Amino acid sequence: MAKAKTFADKLAKASHDYTKHCPKCGESFVPIKLVQAEKSKKTGAWKFNEKFMGLCKCNSKGITG
């Protein structure tokens, strides 16, 4: 027999915050894609390194410049 789901259970699930939070400032992380261009030492060609990061209030100045 299935468990009866009450309206209070539905509200609790809807109001739950599933994002990760910064330990320093407590703000939630905003996922961004950081793309950096680097010049290869062997060939001299440009290549792009892509990395996904979490951006919050305390590290936004260091990442975005």
C-alpha positions as CSV (number, residue, x, y, z in Angstrom):
1,M,0.0,0.0,0.0
2,A,1.4,3.4,-1.0
3,K,2.1,6.1,1.5
4,A,-0.5,8.9,1.5
5,K,1.2,12.2,0.4
6,T,-0.2,15.2,2.2
7,F,-0.3,18.8,1.1
8,A,2.3,19.7,3.7
9,D,4.7,17.1,2.3
10,K,4.4,18.6,-1.2
11,L,5.0,22.1,0.2
12,A,8.1,21.0,2.1
13,K,9.5,19.4,-1.0
14,A,8.8,22.5,-3.2
15,S,10.4,24.9,-0.7
16,H,13.6,22.8,-0.3
17,D,16.8,24.4,-1.6
18,Y,18.7,21.8,-3.6
19,T,21.7,24.1,-4.6
20,K,25.1,24.0,-3.0
21,H,26.2,26.9,-0.9
22,C,29.5,28.6,-0.4
23,P,31.1,27.9,3.0
24,K,32.6,31.5,3.2
25,C,29.6,33.7,2.3
26,G,26.7,31.3,2.5
27,E,25.4,32.3,-1.0
28,S,24.3,29.6,-3.4
29,F,26.6,28.8,-6.3
30,V,25.6,29.8,-9.9
31,P,27.0,27.3,-12.4
32,I,29.1,29.0,-15.2
33,K,31.2,27.8,-18.0
34,L,34.7,29.3,-17.9
35,V,36.6,29.3,-21.2
36,Q,40.3,30.2,-21.2
37,A,42.4,30.6,-24.3
38,E,46.0,29.3,-24.1
39,K,48.7,29.2,-26.7
40,S,50.4,25.9,-27.2
41,K,54.2,25.9,-26.5
42,K,54.9,23.2,-29.1
43,T,52.8,24.3,-32.1
44,G,52.0,27.9,-31.3
45,A,48.3,27.3,-32.0
46,W,45.6,28.6,-29.7
47,K,43.4,26.1,-27.8
48,F,40.5,26.7,-25.5
49,N,40.1,25.1,-22.1
50,E,36.5,24.8,-20.9
51,K,35.7,24.2,-17.3
52,F,32.4,24.4,-15.3
53,M,32.6,26.2,-12.0
54,G,30.4,27.5,-9.3
55,L,30.3,31.2,-9.0
56,C,29.2,33.0,-5.8
57,K,29.4,36.5,-4.3
58,C,32.8,36.1,-2.7
59,N,34.7,34.6,-5.7
60,S,33.1,36.5,-8.6
61,K,35.7,39.3,-8.6
62,G,38.6,36.8,-8.9
63,I,37.0,34.8,-11.7
64,T,35.4,37.5,-13.9
65,G,38.3,39.9,-13.4
